[in-house]
């Protein structure tokens, strides 16, 4: 490619990694010899099993939280329907407050977000990536 009047060379990063030109690698390689590849991370199988168990736990927690939120939504939808049909809001004030409180309680007790953070940590340890700094 030409950019600003200068010609850019392709494959610069691969040459920097190997300190040799790609054509030199191909020319000097013996037949049926694989080219150099990147090192794959070492996987800790015990930690990987822990990761899979935590992932299953997260899925269960998400399903439970979703079911609870659907129940809350149904109650709120029923209240909206009653208000649209002309029901006096004062007569269903207790229902409104209890539905809102149930929704808030469901959101407060949700374990999914905490489980997701734990899952990320377990996965990085299982793949040998170590703990990453947490951003706030």
BALUMFI-142225 format. One record per residue (C-alpha): x, y, z; residue in three letters. Coordinates in Angstrom, 2 decimals. Example, Ala and Ser with C-alpha at 12.3 -4.5 7.8 and 13.67 -1.06 7.14 Angstrom:
# residues 2
@c1: 12.30	c2: -4.50	c3: 7.80	res: ALA;
@c1: 13.67	c2: -1.06	c3: 7.14	res: SER;
This chain:
# residues 136
@c1: 0.00	c2: 0.00	c3: 0.00	res: UNK;
@c1: 1.09	c2: 3.53	c3: -0.59	res: UNK;
@c1: 0.32	c2: 6.08	c3: 2.11	res: UNK;
@c1: 1.57	c2: 9.65	c3: 1.94	res: UNK;
@c1: 4.01	c2: 8.90	c3: -0.84	res: UNK;
@c1: 5.80	c2: 6.13	c3: 1.06	res: UNK;
@c1: 5.41	c2: 2.45	c3: 0.40	res: UNK;
@c1: 4.40	c2: 0.31	c3: 3.38	res: UNK;
@c1: 5.70	c2: -3.21	c3: 3.67	res: UNK;
@c1: 3.38	c2: -6.02	c3: 4.62	res: UNK;
@c1: 4.15	c2: -8.73	c3: 7.15	res: UNK;
@c1: 6.31	c2: -6.51	c3: 9.32	res: UNK;
@c1: 5.03	c2: -7.88	c3: 12.62	res: UNK;
@c1: 5.67	c2: -11.50	c3: 11.68	res: UNK;
@c1: 9.21	c2: -10.62	c3: 10.59	res: UNK;
@c1: 9.79	c2: -8.77	c3: 13.86	res: UNK;
@c1: 8.69	c2: -11.79	c3: 15.87	res: UNK;
@c1: 10.96	c2: -14.21	c3: 14.03	res: UNK;
@c1: 13.69	c2: -11.69	c3: 13.16	res: UNK;
@c1: 13.70	c2: -13.22	c3: 9.68	res: UNK;
@c1: 11.81	c2: -12.63	c3: 6.51	res: UNK;
@c1: 8.86	c2: -14.92	c3: 5.84	res: UNK;
@c1: 10.33	c2: -16.04	c3: 2.51	res: UNK;
@c1: 13.51	c2: -17.09	c3: 4.31	res: UNK;
@c1: 11.45	c2: -19.22	c3: 6.69	res: UNK;
@c1: 9.68	c2: -20.88	c3: 3.80	res: UNK;
@c1: 12.87	c2: -21.42	c3: 1.80	res: UNK;
@c1: 14.87	c2: -22.89	c3: 4.70	res: UNK;
@c1: 12.08	c2: -25.13	c3: 6.02	res: UNK;
@c1: 12.34	c2: -28.84	c3: 5.42	res: UNK;
@c1: 9.45	c2: -30.47	c3: 3.57	res: UNK;
@c1: 6.52	c2: -31.45	c3: 5.82	res: UNK;
@c1: 7.86	c2: -29.35	c3: 8.69	res: UNK;
@c1: 5.26	c2: -27.15	c3: 10.38	res: UNK;
@c1: 5.97	c2: -23.43	c3: 10.58	res: UNK;
@c1: 6.57	c2: -21.85	c3: 14.02	res: UNK;
@c1: 3.33	c2: -21.18	c3: 15.88	res: UNK;
@c1: 2.36	c2: -19.14	c3: 18.91	res: UNK;
@c1: 2.59	c2: -20.90	c3: 22.26	res: UNK;
@c1: -0.80	c2: -22.04	c3: 23.53	res: UNK;
@c1: -1.55	c2: -21.28	c3: 27.18	res: UNK;
@c1: -1.28	c2: -24.16	c3: 29.62	res: UNK;
@c1: -4.73	c2: -25.20	c3: 30.83	res: UNK;
@c1: -5.21	c2: -26.24	c3: 34.45	res: UNK;
@c1: -7.86	c2: -28.97	c3: 34.15	res: UNK;
@c1: -8.94	c2: -28.81	c3: 37.79	res: UNK;
@c1: -9.57	c2: -25.08	c3: 37.48	res: UNK;
@c1: -11.31	c2: -25.67	c3: 34.14	res: UNK;
@c1: -13.66	c2: -28.13	c3: 35.86	res: UNK;
@c1: -14.32	c2: -25.49	c3: 38.52	res: UNK;
@c1: -15.02	c2: -22.99	c3: 35.73	res: UNK;
@c1: -17.54	c2: -25.30	c3: 34.08	res: UNK;
@c1: -19.27	c2: -25.91	c3: 37.43	res: UNK;
@c1: -19.40	c2: -22.16	c3: 38.07	res: UNK;
@c1: -20.80	c2: -21.59	c3: 34.58	res: UNK;
@c1: -23.58	c2: -24.11	c3: 35.25	res: UNK;
@c1: -24.31	c2: -22.38	c3: 38.57	res: UNK;
@c1: -24.47	c2: -19.01	c3: 36.78	res: UNK;
@c1: -26.93	c2: -20.37	c3: 34.22	res: UNK;
@c1: -29.15	c2: -21.66	c3: 37.03	res: UNK;
@c1: -28.95	c2: -18.31	c3: 38.83	res: UNK;
@c1: -29.84	c2: -16.44	c3: 35.63	res: UNK;
@c1: -32.83	c2: -18.70	c3: 35.01	res: UNK;
@c1: -34.03	c2: -18.21	c3: 38.60	res: UNK;
@c1: -33.58	c2: -14.43	c3: 38.44	res: UNK;
@c1: -35.35	c2: -14.32	c3: 35.08	res: UNK;
@c1: -38.32	c2: -16.26	c3: 36.46	res: UNK;
@c1: -38.59	c2: -13.92	c3: 39.45	res: UNK;
@c1: -38.43	c2: -10.84	c3: 37.22	res: UNK;
@c1: -41.11	c2: -12.29	c3: 34.93	res: UNK;
@c1: -43.40	c2: -12.75	c3: 37.96	res: UNK;
@c1: -42.81	c2: -9.13	c3: 38.97	res: UNK;
@c1: -43.45	c2: -7.95	c3: 35.43	res: UNK;
@c1: -46.75	c2: -9.84	c3: 35.29	res: UNK;
@c1: -47.92	c2: -8.15	c3: 38.49	res: UNK;
@c1: -46.91	c2: -4.75	c3: 37.15	res: UNK;
@c1: -48.65	c2: -5.46	c3: 33.83	res: UNK;
@c1: -51.82	c2: -6.36	c3: 35.72	res: UNK;
@c1: -51.65	c2: -3.06	c3: 37.63	res: UNK;
@c1: -51.16	c2: -1.13	c3: 34.38	res: UNK;
@c1: -54.19	c2: -2.90	c3: 32.88	res: UNK;
@c1: -56.30	c2: -2.01	c3: 35.92	res: UNK;
@c1: -55.24	c2: 1.63	c3: 35.71	res: UNK;
@c1: -56.00	c2: 1.78	c3: 31.96	res: UNK;
@c1: -59.50	c2: 0.39	c3: 32.54	res: UNK;
@c1: -60.27	c2: 3.24	c3: 34.92	res: UNK;
@c1: -59.71	c2: 1.63	c3: 38.32	res: UNK;
@c1: -59.16	c2: 4.16	c3: 41.07	res: UNK;
@c1: -55.42	c2: 4.19	c3: 41.94	res: UNK;
@c1: -56.20	c2: 4.61	c3: 45.62	res: UNK;
@c1: -58.06	c2: 1.28	c3: 45.66	res: UNK;
@c1: -55.04	c2: -0.64	c3: 44.34	res: UNK;
@c1: -52.35	c2: 1.39	c3: 46.12	res: UNK;
@c1: -51.37	c2: -1.59	c3: 48.29	res: UNK;
@c1: -50.98	c2: -3.82	c3: 45.20	res: UNK;
@c1: -48.83	c2: -1.19	c3: 43.48	res: UNK;
@c1: -46.52	c2: -0.82	c3: 46.48	res: UNK;
@c1: -46.17	c2: -4.57	c3: 46.99	res: UNK;
@c1: -45.38	c2: -5.19	c3: 43.29	res: UNK;
@c1: -42.73	c2: -2.46	c3: 43.27	res: UNK;
@c1: -41.20	c2: -3.76	c3: 46.52	res: UNK;
@c1: -41.10	c2: -7.31	c3: 45.14	res: UNK;
@c1: -39.32	c2: -6.08	c3: 42.00	res: UNK;
@c1: -36.77	c2: -4.15	c3: 44.07	res: UNK;
@c1: -36.20	c2: -7.14	c3: 46.36	res: UNK;
@c1: -35.67	c2: -9.41	c3: 43.35	res: UNK;
@c1: -33.09	c2: -7.03	c3: 41.87	res: UNK;
@c1: -31.28	c2: -6.65	c3: 45.22	res: UNK;
@c1: -31.02	c2: -10.39	c3: 45.85	res: UNK;
@c1: -29.92	c2: -11.24	c3: 42.32	res: UNK;
@c1: -26.71	c2: -13.29	c3: 42.49	res: UNK;
@c1: -26.05	c2: -13.30	c3: 38.75	res: UNK;
@c1: -23.70	c2: -10.30	c3: 38.59	res: UNK;
@c1: -21.49	c2: -11.53	c3: 41.42	res: UNK;
@c1: -21.41	c2: -15.02	c3: 39.94	res: UNK;
@c1: -20.40	c2: -13.57	c3: 36.57	res: UNK;
@c1: -17.41	c2: -11.75	c3: 38.11	res: UNK;
@c1: -16.32	c2: -14.95	c3: 39.90	res: UNK;
@c1: -16.68	c2: -16.86	c3: 36.63	res: UNK;
@c1: -14.37	c2: -14.41	c3: 34.84	res: UNK;
@c1: -11.73	c2: -14.81	c3: 37.55	res: UNK;
@c1: -11.93	c2: -18.62	c3: 37.50	res: UNK;
@c1: -11.66	c2: -18.67	c3: 33.69	res: UNK;
@c1: -8.55	c2: -16.49	c3: 33.63	res: UNK;
@c1: -6.90	c2: -18.66	c3: 36.30	res: UNK;
@c1: -7.80	c2: -21.87	c3: 34.45	res: UNK;
@c1: -6.20	c2: -20.58	c3: 31.27	res: UNK;
@c1: -3.08	c2: -19.48	c3: 33.14	res: UNK;
@c1: -3.67	c2: -15.81	c3: 32.43	res: UNK;
@c1: -3.50	c2: -14.79	c3: 36.10	res: UNK;
@c1: -5.63	c2: -12.23	c3: 37.84	res: UNK;
@c1: -6.40	c2: -9.14	c3: 35.81	res: UNK;
@c1: -6.71	c2: -5.75	c3: 37.49	res: UNK;
@c1: -10.34	c2: -4.96	c3: 38.15	res: UNK;
@c1: -11.75	c2: -1.73	c3: 36.79	res: UNK;
@c1: -14.34	c2: 0.23	c3: 38.70	res: UNK;
